């Protein structure tokens, strides 16, 4: 289905359904934008993480057993 066909179909919907489509689309765009921002941030910190020993000091604990204190 082409973009024009999708728009035409949306225009045929009642207003409440059109609003629903717009809201879901905006929510999807925001989620994708957030994921892209997180990936950019992770990529930017990757070099620092691999070269800075202080940032990796807690990774030694990753394989130790963890017991919750009650």
ZAZADO-807739 format. One record per residue (C-alpha): residue in three letters; chain; residue number from 0; x, y, z. Coordinates in steps of 0.5 Angstrom, whole numbers, plus 500, padded with zeros to 3 digits. Layout:
BEGIN
   residuo   cadena   num     X     Y     Z
       ALA        A   NUM     X     Y     Z
...
//
This chain:
BEGIN
   residuo   cadena   num     X     Y     Z
       UNK        A     0   500   500   500
       UNK        A     1   503   507   498
       UNK        A     2   503   513   503
       UNK        A     3   497   516   499
       UNK        A     4   493   510   500
       UNK        A     5   494   510   507
       UNK        A     6   493   517   508
       UNK        A     7   486   517   504
       UNK        A     8   484   511   508
       UNK        A     9   485   515   514
       UNK        A    10   481   520   512
       UNK        A    11   475   516   511
       UNK        A    12   476   514   518
       UNK        A    13   471   517   524
       UNK        A    14   475   523   527
       UNK        A    15   476   519   534
       UNK        A    16   479   513   530
       UNK        A    17   484   518   526
       UNK        A    18   486   522   533
       UNK        A    19   487   515   535
       UNK        A    20   492   513   529
       UNK        A    21   495   520   530
       UNK        A    22   497   519   537
       UNK        A    23   499   512   536
       UNK        A    24   504   514   531
       UNK        A    25   506   520   535
       UNK        A    26   508   515   541
       UNK        A    27   511   510   536
       UNK        A    28   516   516   533
       UNK        A    29   517   518   540
       UNK        A    30   519   511   542
       UNK        A    31   524   511   536
       UNK        A    32   527   517   537
       UNK        A    33   528   515   545
       UNK        A    34   532   509   542
       UNK        A    35   536   513   537
       UNK        A    36   538   517   543
       UNK        A    37   540   512   547
       UNK        A    38   544   508   542
       UNK        A    39   548   515   540
       UNK        A    40   549   516   547
       UNK        A    41   552   508   548
       UNK        A    42   556   509   542
       UNK        A    43   559   515   544
       UNK        A    44   561   512   551
       UNK        A    45   563   506   548
       UNK        A    46   570   508   547
       UNK        A    47   571   511   554
       UNK        A    48   568   505   557
       UNK        A    49   573   500   554
       UNK        A    50   579   505   555
       UNK        A    51   578   508   562
       UNK        A    52   579   502   568
       UNK        A    53   575   506   573
       UNK        A    54   569   505   569
       UNK        A    55   570   498   568
       UNK        A    56   572   497   576
       UNK        A    57   565   494   578
       UNK        A    58   565   489   572
       UNK        A    59   569   485   576
       UNK        A    60   563   484   580
       UNK        A    61   558   482   575
       UNK        A    62   560   474   576
       UNK        A    63   559   474   583
       UNK        A    64   553   471   587
       UNK        A    65   548   476   589
       UNK        A    66   544   475   595
       UNK        A    67   539   480   598
       UNK        A    68   540   482   605
       UNK        A    69   533   482   609
//
